[in-house]
Amino acid sequence: MIGTRIAAVGHYQPARVLTNEELEEMVDTSDAWIRSRVGIRTRRIAGPDEPVDELAAHAAAKALASAGIEPAAVDLVVVATSTAIDRSPNTAARLAARLGMVSPATLDLNVVCAGFTHALATADHAVRAGAAERAVVVGADKMSQVADWTDRGTCVLVGDGAGAAVVTADHAESGGAGIGPVLWGSVPGLGHAVRIEGTPPRFAQEGQSVYRWATTTLPPIARKVCERAGTTPEELAAVVLHQANLRIIEPVAARLGAVNAVVAKDVVESGNTSAASIPLALSKLVERGEISTGDPVLLFGFGGNLSYAGQVVRCP
């Protein structure tokens, strides 16, 4: 059986920083209210000339350069996004064209905030089955273009960005345990709790419902993800949850029991970037040297559709 590994990661964020103080001038809110409710200080906002595929391409290019792999050698591109405006060409195809890829399979995947971990599992399965050898997996979202900037309950959350991982086959005798088995699912009857709907599409959510679901239902599921990987929470070097809200991240991580792990809290400076949040936070941990090659890291996405997906990976 072919194994898989993450060869490298990369991320990209727009230059424009939107602070809480600026939001005070736009909507009825305050820096103190935002910090106490969601823990966010700043977020990045893409301009009108920065589409989702451009954000994705920047992150993918950085990951490929770090892996030492030419774009022409990539045979699968999977992009997780829920904010691409156009239906075709899809975001993955546009990314491939921007980077000069030759003939990759190109897939977009929309599982909103759980998109990246679903996309990573999809690429992992494709490589393990022999359908691909080198894949680029990207989470990219431009949440600012679906935000209701008059709704203080949601507009303070959102940010834009992209994160990417290069997934390659691992033929090592170790069995290729670089990407552990995924545990995924959803709660279809509660899918209305997080929405991007309408014309033009707008982001809305039932905050208290999402909070209760995330803090009570998800910790046991996250522990099962570790069990599937043959790892205990105490052995984790890092926990990278979807960066939804600091008031969700901290209790879920605590109830998981990952007492020795670095817990990613990129939401403080980046806001909620939906499918981009996990690879963005992971790439920053790697870049800052907070985790080392081979360290076990839990990736766990959750949110839109009330979907979830997680796996334990080895740090590139």
N, C-alpha and C positions, 0 to 999 in steps of 0.2 A: 504494500500500500504506500503510495506517495505521501509524504508529509508536506507541511507548509511552514513558512515562517514570514515574519515581517522583516524585510531587509532594511527598510528605512522609513522615516516619517518626515513630514514637512507641513508648514502652515503659512497662511497669508491673511492679513487683515488690512482693510483700507486705512488710509492715513488720517482721515477725519475722526477726531475724538469728540464725542458728545458727553458732556459732564452732567451731573445732577443739577448743578447750579444753572446750566442752560435750560434744562427741562423745567425749572421753576418759572422761567419766563414764557414757557409754551403751554403749560397745563397746570391745573391746581394741584401742586405737589410741593414737596420740599426734600432737600438732601437728607434730613433726619428721617423723614417718613420712608423714603426709598431704602435707606440703609437698614432701618429697623425691620422692614417688611420683606425685603429680598436680598439685602447684602450687597447690592451693586453700587459702585462708585462712578464707573465710566463704561462706555460702549463705543464700538467703532461703527461708522455709518458710511456705506458706499455711495458714490455719486451717481447721477443719472447715466453717466457714460461708463459705468462699471457693472456689466451684467454678471449674472451668477457664473456663467461659463468662464469668464475672465478670472474671477476669484478662484475658481476650481483649478484653472490651468496654472496659475501662479503657485498654488500649493503643491500640485502634482509635479511641476518642474523642479521644485525644491527637493521633494522626496526622491525623485529619480536621480538628481545630481548627487544627493547624499548616498544613494545606493550604487552609484557608478554604472547605471543602466541607461542606455540611449533610448529615447522615445520610440525609435523604429523597432526595438526589440520587444515592445509590449504587445501582447496579443489579447488582452481583455481590459476594458475600462468599465468600472461600475461607479456611478455617481449617485449618491443619496441626496436628494433635494426635494423640497416641496414648494419652492418659490420661483422656479423657472417660468417665465412668461409664455414662451413659445412651446408648442408641442413637438414640432419637428422642424429642423434637425434637433434631436434631443441634446441635453447638456453634455453627455459623454461624447457624442459625435463632434460637437463643437470644440470641446477640450482637445480631442484627438487631432482635429484639424489645426488648432492653434499650435500644438506642439510638434506637428509634422509626423505623426504616427502613420504607419503604412497600411495595415489592414486588420486592426483590432476589432473584436466584437465590442459593441458599445451599448451599455444598458443604463437607463435611469431607473431609480428605485425610490418610491415615495412612501416612507413610513415615518415621516416628519422627524420628531426628536430622537426616535430610535433608529433612524435611517442608517447611520454609519455602521452600527453593529450588525444590522441585517445585511448591509452591503458587504461587510468583511466576511460574514459567514457564507454569503453567496460566492464570493471569489475563492474562499477557502475550499468550498465544495467542488468548484469547477477545477481548481488545480489538483486536488486530491483525485478527482475522477479522470485526470489526464486530458481534460478539455482545454486547458491553458497551462502555460509554463510561467509566465510573468504577467501579473495583473497590477493595475493601479486602482486603488479604492479611495474615493473622495467623498467627504461630507461637505456640502457647500450650501449656504443659504443667505439670502438677502432679505432678512425679516423686516427691514425698514420699509420695504415697498409694499408690504401687506399689513403694516401697523396702522391702527386708528390713533392718530396723534392727538385726538381729543379725549381719549379714554385713559385716565391716569392709572387704571388698574393693569393695563397691558403695555402701553407704549413705553413705560419706564423699564420694561424687561428686555426689550429686543436689541440685538446687535447683528452685525454682518461679518462674515468671514468664511474661511475654508481650511480644512485640514485633510491631509492625504497620507496614505500608507502604500508602500510597494510590497506586494505579496509574491513570493517566489516559491517554487518547488524546493523541498528539502529532502535530499536522498541520503541523508546521514543515517548511520546505523542506529542512532538514538530513537529512530521511529518518527522523527519530525514532529515533535510536540510543541513547536513554536506557536501554533494557534490551537487553542483547546476547543472542545466541542461546544457548540452554541446551545443555549437554552432560550427559546423564544415563544411568544404567545401574545394574546391580547384579550381585552374584555369588550367584545363588540357592542354589547348592550349599553355601554357607557361611553361609546366613541364620541358622542356629542359634547363631552366635557372639554375637549380641545378641538377648535375648529379653525380652518382657513376657508371661508365660504364667501359666496356672493360675487357680484360684478360691480365694481372691481372687488377682488378677493380681499377680505379683512380677517385678521387674527383675533380670535376671541376665546375665552376659556372660563370655566367655572372653577375659580381658584381654590375654594375650600374643598371641593370634591376631589380635585387633583392632589391637593396636599394630603388629605386623609388616605387616599389610595396609595400614594407613593410612600408615605412614612409607615404605613401598617402592613401593606401587602408585599412590598418589594424586598425588604430585608431577607425574609425566608427564601425568596426566589434567588436572590443574589448568593445566598449560602449554597443553594443547590447548584449554581453555576460552578462554584469552587469545587464541590463534590465531583461533578462531572469531569473536572480537570485533574482530579486526584490531588487537590491542594486544599489546605485549611485556610480560613481567613487570617489566622495568625502568621502564616507564611507569606502573605502578600507583601510585596515591597511598595505597591502603590494601588490606589483605588481611583479610577477615573469614571465617575458617574456623569450622566447628562447634566450639563451645567444649567439647570433650570432656575434654581433659587437656593441661596445659601441655607435657608431654613428647611429645605428638603435635603440637601447634600449632607449636612452635618448629622442629623438624626439617623438617616439611612446608613451612613458610614459607621456610626457608633453602634447601631443595632446589628450590623453585620458582624462586628467583633474583630475588625482588622486593626488590632491594637498597635502593630508595628509598621503600618503602612503610611506613606505620604498620601494625603487626600487632596486631590486636585480641587482648587477653588478659583479657577480662572474666571468664573462668573463675576467675580468682584470687579475685574477690569475690562471684561469683554461682553458682559451681559449674556442673555440667552440667545445663542446663535443656532439653535435647533440642531439639524444634522451635522453641523460643523463643530459642535461644542466638544465632543469627545476627542476626535483627532487633533483639534486645535490645542486642547489642554494637554494631551499626551505628548505632542510635539514640543510644547514648551517645557515640560518636565525633562524630556530628553536633552533639549538644547541647553537647559540650565545645569545639567549634570546631577539632577536630584534622584535619578534612578540610573542603574548601570546595565550594561548588556547582559542579557540572560535573566534579569530579575522578573519574577512573576507579577503580572499586573492585571487587575480585574477591570475590564471595560463593560459598562452596563448602561444601555440606553433605555429610555422610557418616555412616554408622553402621548403625542397625537395618536388617535384611534384607541387610546389607552393600550398601546402596544409596548412590549418590552423585548429586549434581546441582550444577551451578555455572553462573554467568553473570557477565559483567562489566557493572556498571551505572554510571550517572553519578550522583554524589552530589546529592541534592535541595538 
